Amino acid sequence: MVGRAYAIFDTAIGRCGIIWSGTGVVAVQLPEAREIDTRRRIFLAHPGAREQRPSENAELAIEGIVGLLQGSDPDFSDVSLDAGGVPGFNRRVYEYTCTIPRGETRTYHEIAKALGASGAVHSVAQAIARNPYMLIVPCHRVLAAGNYTDRLSPYGGVISKRRLLALEGAHPVASKTLFEVLLPVAPPRAPT
C-alpha cells in the first residue's frame, strides 16, 4: 500500500473512521452527528487518504474500538501506530497514557510529574488534545485538575470523556455549575 487509506465502521456510538498507512494506524475519527461530517473531517485532515478495505492491523484496531464502545476491555498492544508525524514528547505522553488502567484517570499534572517534566503540564494537555489515536491511546482517561469530564473529544465527535469513562466504570466529577463556582467566593449575606 502506498500513502494512506481509511475506512468507516459501525460502533455502538455511531460510524467511526480509521486512517492508516503501511506503518500503522495514523488516526481514529470518532463519529460526528452525521456520517458525511465524519467523512468531511477525515478528508480535511488526510486529503490523500483513499477508502479501502481495512488492513489486518486496522481491522485489529477496529475490533478493539468496537469492543471498547460496547463496554469490553480490549487489548490494543498488538496494534501498530504510525507515529511518524508525532513529536517525541507527545509519544512519551501517549505511551504513559496507555498504562493507565481501565476505569482509572490521571491528571495532566500527574502525567507531567511521572514523565519527569513536572513543569510541562500545559505540554501534556496539548499532547492529549492532539492525540490522533482516539480510544487506542485512551486520552479520555486524562483529565484537567478537578477531574472534570464534560469536554467533547478534540477530534470532533459526539461523545464526551464522561461517557467514555462511564463505559469503563469510572465515575469522575462532572463540571461545576455557575452556582457551585460562585458560592464559595460569594461573601456571606448579612443577617437581616
JOFENFEN-V320484 format. One line per field, one symbol per residue. ss: DSSP state (A for helix, B for strand, O for the rest). phi: phi as a letter, one per 30 degrees, with the letter a starting at -180 (. if undefined). burial: I if it has 16 or more other C-alpha atoms within 10 Angstrom, else O. Layout:
ss->???
phi->???
burial->???
//
This chain:
ss->OOOOBBBBBBBOOBBBBBBBOOOOBBBBBOOOOOAAAAAAAAAAAOOOOBBOOOOAAAAAAAAAAAAAOOOOOOOOOOOOBOOOOOOAAAAAAAAAAOOOOOOOOBBAAAAAAAOOOOOOAAAAAAAAAOOOOBOOBOAAABBOOOOOOOOBOOOOOOOBAAAAAAAOOOOOOOOOOAAAAAAOOOOOOOOO
phi->.cibbbbcbdbdckdcbbcbbddldcabcddddbeedddedddddbdddcdbdddeddddddeddededcjdcdccdcddcccecceeddedddddeddddeicbbcedddedddibedcedddeddddcddceidcddddcbdejhdbdddddcijccceedddddcidbddddddeedddedcddddddc
burial->OOOIIIIIIOIOIIIIIIIIIIOIIIIIIIIIOOOOOIIOIIOOOIOOIOOOOIIOIIIIIIOIIIIIIOIOIIOIOOIIIIIOOOOOOIOOIIOOIIOIOIIOIIIIIIIIOOOOOOOIIOIIIOIIOIIIIIIIIIIIIIIOOOIIIOOOIIIIIOIIIIIIIOIIOIIIOOOOOOOOOOOOOOOOOOOO
//
